[in-house]
Amino acid sequence: MWPRSDLGQNNMSIERPQLVNDEIYHVIIRGTADMTIFKNQSDYYRMVFSIYEFNNAKPVHIRDKRESLNRDCRGQTSAISTVVSGFGERDLLVEILAFCFMPNHIHLLLRQTKDNGITKFMRKVGTGYAGYFNRKYEKKGHLFQGRFWATRVKTDEQLQTAFVYIHSNPISLLEPKWKEKGIKDAEKTIKFLENHKWSSYLDYIDKKNFPSVINKDFLSDVMGGKNGCLRSVKGWIMHNKVDAKKEFAEV
């Protein structure tokens, strides 16, 4: 069961689940009617910037910083690390443990650090990115569905499962029918994930990507470090390859 929580868009009549400080939640937000929310690379960069900069209880004014972001981060991974680290100390609403951006939705693994921190963070991200998107593409109306989904991660086993689930989401970009037919080329899929830029997986396997965005120490320890992360994702892929699915079906 995935409890729903408010994104700040006309949902005041809906009872929100309690999001508890120091607990970890898998959070998902989707584009309205599953519409595409990332049309090009600069949109992905903008969301990376957003989840970093809006993770702040203090007021945030990204409009003043947007030009320098676009100028400095045009295809430069190292540049965005410099930019997002350069605006002073933040008062964190959440710890971002993992993320993955898909064309029409976003996965986040968050630990709440302040009362209502996840709700405030998601409202800031949703409103800020929607404003950017609507201005850029001359669009009106809601970009995101009115609620984000959040489920509490209670055990280390669930945490490991969430890690693999979040970071394996991009497989559908490579093999759209893998859930029905299995993963055809396991080695190609493994390499694809190990080079897919728009998630935190690269940082967990020591390929520096967006290290300033996540706090990876805790989850890395749970997963068994770089090698544990690699083993978990590779093992899951091998379990779901075409030949493996056939073998399980015959048992």
C-alpha positions as CSV (number, residue, x, y, z in Angstrom):
1,M,0.0,0.0,0.0
2,W,1.4,3.4,-1.0
3,P,0.1,6.2,1.2
4,R,-0.4,9.5,-0.5
5,S,0.6,12.9,0.8
6,D,-0.1,16.4,-0.3
7,L,1.9,18.3,-2.9
8,G,0.1,21.6,-2.1
9,Q,-2.4,21.6,-4.9
10,N,-6.0,21.7,-3.6
11,N,-5.8,18.6,-1.5
12,M,-6.6,20.1,1.9
13,S,-9.6,17.8,2.4
14,I,-7.5,14.7,2.1
15,E,-6.1,13.2,5.3
16,R,-2.3,13.1,5.0
17,P,-0.3,10.2,6.4
18,Q,2.1,11.1,9.2
19,L,5.6,11.5,8.0
20,V,7.9,10.9,10.9
21,N,11.3,12.5,11.6
22,D,14.3,10.3,11.2
23,E,12.3,7.7,9.2
24,I,13.1,6.9,5.6
25,Y,10.5,7.1,2.8
26,H,10.4,6.1,-0.9
27,V,8.7,9.0,-2.6
28,I,7.4,9.2,-6.2
29,I,6.0,12.2,-8.1
30,R,4.5,11.9,-11.6
31,G,3.7,14.3,-14.4
32,T,0.0,15.0,-14.8
33,A,-1.5,12.2,-16.9
34,D,2.0,10.8,-17.0
35,M,3.1,13.6,-19.3
36,T,6.8,14.1,-20.0
37,I,8.5,16.3,-17.4
38,F,12.0,16.2,-18.9
39,K,12.3,17.1,-22.5
40,N,16.0,17.5,-22.8
41,Q,19.3,17.4,-20.9
42,S,18.9,20.9,-19.5
43,D,15.6,20.0,-17.8
44,Y,17.3,17.0,-16.1
45,Y,20.1,19.3,-14.9
46,R,17.5,21.8,-13.6
47,M,15.9,19.1,-11.5
48,V,19.2,18.0,-10.1
49,F,19.8,21.6,-9.1
50,S,16.2,21.8,-7.7
51,I,16.4,18.8,-5.4
52,Y,19.6,20.2,-4.0
53,E,18.7,23.9,-3.7
54,F,15.1,23.4,-2.5
55,N,16.3,21.1,0.3
56,N,16.4,24.1,2.6
57,A,14.1,25.4,5.3
58,K,15.3,29.0,4.4
59,P,13.8,30.9,1.5
60,V,15.2,30.0,-1.8
61,H,15.4,32.3,-4.8
62,I,16.6,30.2,-7.8
63,R,15.6,32.9,-10.4
64,D,18.8,34.8,-9.4
65,K,20.9,31.7,-9.9
66,R,19.4,30.2,-13.1
67,E,21.6,32.1,-15.5
68,S,24.8,31.0,-13.9
69,L,23.6,27.4,-13.7
70,N,22.8,27.3,-17.4
71,R,26.1,29.0,-18.3
72,D,28.3,26.8,-16.0
73,C,26.5,23.4,-16.3
74,R,26.0,23.0,-20.0
75,G,27.0,19.4,-20.2
76,Q,29.5,19.7,-17.4
77,T,29.1,17.3,-14.5
78,S,31.9,18.9,-12.5
79,A,30.4,22.4,-13.0
80,I,27.1,21.5,-11.4
81,S,28.9,20.2,-8.4
82,T,30.6,23.5,-8.1
83,V,27.4,25.5,-8.6
84,V,25.3,23.6,-6.1
85,S,28.0,23.8,-3.5
86,G,28.4,27.6,-3.8
87,F,25.4,29.2,-2.2
88,G,26.1,29.0,1.5
89,E,25.0,26.6,4.2
90,R,21.5,25.2,4.0
91,D,19.1,24.2,6.7
92,L,18.1,20.8,5.4
93,L,14.5,19.6,5.3
94,V,15.5,16.0,4.4
95,E,18.4,13.8,3.7
96,I,18.4,12.7,0.1
97,L,19.7,9.1,0.1
98,A,18.9,8.2,-3.5
99,F,17.1,9.5,-6.6
100,C,16.2,8.5,-10.1
101,F,14.7,10.8,-12.8
102,M,12.5,9.2,-15.5
103,P,10.9,11.0,-18.4
104,N,7.5,11.2,-16.7
105,H,8.2,10.6,-13.0
106,I,10.8,10.9,-10.2
107,H,11.9,8.5,-7.5
108,L,13.4,9.8,-4.2
109,L,14.6,8.0,-1.1
110,L,14.4,10.5,1.7
111,R,15.0,10.7,5.4
112,Q,12.9,13.4,7.1
113,T,15.0,15.6,9.3
114,K,12.4,18.3,10.2
115,D,8.7,18.3,11.1
116,N,6.8,18.2,7.8
117,G,10.2,18.3,6.0
118,I,9.2,15.9,3.2
119,T,6.0,17.7,2.5
120,K,7.7,21.1,2.5
121,F,10.5,19.8,0.3
122,M,8.2,18.2,-2.2
123,R,6.1,21.4,-2.4
124,K,9.2,23.5,-3.0
125,V,10.5,21.2,-5.7
126,G,7.1,20.7,-7.4
127,T,6.3,24.4,-7.4
128,G,9.8,25.6,-8.4
129,Y,10.3,23.1,-11.2
130,A,6.8,23.5,-12.6
131,G,7.4,27.3,-12.7
132,Y,10.6,26.8,-14.7
133,F,9.0,24.2,-17.0
134,N,5.9,26.3,-17.7
135,R,7.9,29.4,-18.5
136,K,10.3,27.6,-20.7
137,Y,7.7,25.7,-22.7
138,E,5.0,28.4,-22.5
139,K,2.6,26.0,-20.7
140,K,-0.1,26.6,-18.2
141,G,-1.6,24.4,-15.5
142,H,-0.3,21.8,-13.2
143,L,2.8,19.9,-14.3
144,F,2.7,17.3,-11.5
145,Q,-0.2,15.2,-10.2
146,G,-1.6,16.7,-7.1
147,R,-0.1,14.2,-4.6
148,F,3.2,12.5,-4.1
149,W,3.3,8.9,-3.1
150,A,5.3,7.9,0.0
151,T,5.9,4.6,1.7
152,R,7.9,4.1,4.8
153,V,11.0,1.9,4.6
154,K,11.1,0.0,7.9
155,T,14.0,-2.6,7.6
156,D,17.4,-2.9,6.1
157,E,16.0,-5.5,3.8
158,Q,13.4,-3.1,2.5
159,L,16.0,-0.4,2.2
160,Q,18.2,-2.7,0.0
161,T,15.1,-3.5,-2.1
162,A,14.3,0.2,-2.5
163,F,17.9,0.9,-3.5
164,V,17.8,-1.7,-6.3
165,Y,14.2,-0.8,-7.4
166,I,15.0,2.9,-7.7
167,H,18.3,2.5,-9.5
168,S,16.9,-0.2,-11.9
169,N,14.0,2.0,-13.1
170,P,15.9,3.2,-16.2
171,I,16.0,-0.3,-17.6
172,S,12.6,0.5,-19.2
173,L,14.4,3.1,-21.3
174,L,16.6,0.4,-22.8
175,E,14.2,-2.5,-22.8
176,P,10.6,-1.2,-22.7
177,K,9.0,-4.7,-22.4
178,W,11.3,-6.2,-19.9
179,K,8.7,-6.6,-17.2
180,E,6.6,-8.9,-19.5
181,K,9.4,-10.6,-21.5
182,G,12.4,-10.4,-19.2
183,I,15.7,-8.7,-19.7
184,K,17.2,-9.9,-23.0
185,D,20.8,-8.7,-22.7
186,A,21.9,-8.7,-19.0
187,E,25.5,-7.4,-19.6
188,K,24.2,-4.6,-21.8
189,T,21.7,-3.6,-19.2
190,I,24.3,-3.6,-16.4
191,K,26.6,-1.3,-18.5
192,F,23.6,0.9,-19.3
193,L,22.8,1.5,-15.6
194,E,26.4,2.0,-14.8
195,N,26.5,4.9,-17.3
196,H,23.1,6.3,-16.8
197,K,23.5,9.9,-15.6
198,W,20.1,10.8,-14.1
199,S,20.2,8.8,-10.9
200,S,22.4,8.5,-7.8
201,Y,23.7,5.0,-8.8
202,L,26.9,6.3,-10.4
203,D,27.9,8.0,-7.1
204,Y,27.2,4.8,-5.2
205,I,29.6,2.8,-7.5
206,D,32.3,5.6,-7.2
207,K,31.7,7.2,-10.6
208,K,31.5,10.8,-9.4
209,N,28.3,12.3,-10.8
210,F,26.3,14.5,-8.4
211,P,28.0,13.8,-5.1
212,S,26.8,17.1,-3.5
213,V,23.2,16.1,-3.9
214,I,23.0,12.9,-1.9
215,N,24.2,11.8,1.6
216,K,25.4,8.3,0.6
217,D,27.3,7.2,3.7
218,F,24.5,5.5,5.6
219,L,23.0,3.7,2.6
220,S,26.4,2.7,1.2
221,D,27.1,1.0,4.6
222,V,23.8,-0.8,4.5
223,M,24.5,-2.0,0.9
224,G,28.0,-3.1,1.7
225,G,29.9,-0.3,-0.1
226,K,30.6,0.0,-3.8
227,N,30.9,-3.8,-4.3
228,G,27.7,-4.5,-2.5
229,C,25.8,-2.0,-4.6
230,L,27.2,-3.6,-7.8
231,R,26.4,-7.1,-6.6
232,S,22.8,-6.2,-5.6
233,V,21.9,-4.6,-8.9
234,K,23.7,-7.2,-11.0
235,G,22.1,-10.0,-9.1
236,W,18.6,-8.5,-9.6
237,I,19.2,-8.1,-13.3
238,M,20.5,-11.7,-13.7
239,H,17.4,-12.9,-11.8
240,N,15.2,-11.1,-14.3
241,K,16.9,-12.0,-17.5
242,V,15.0,-13.9,-20.1
243,D,16.6,-17.3,-19.5
244,A,16.1,-17.0,-15.7
245,K,12.4,-16.2,-16.2
246,K,12.0,-19.3,-18.3
247,E,13.7,-21.4,-15.7
248,F,11.5,-20.1,-12.9
249,A,8.4,-20.7,-15.1
250,E,9.3,-24.3,-15.6
251,V,9.7,-25.1,-11.9
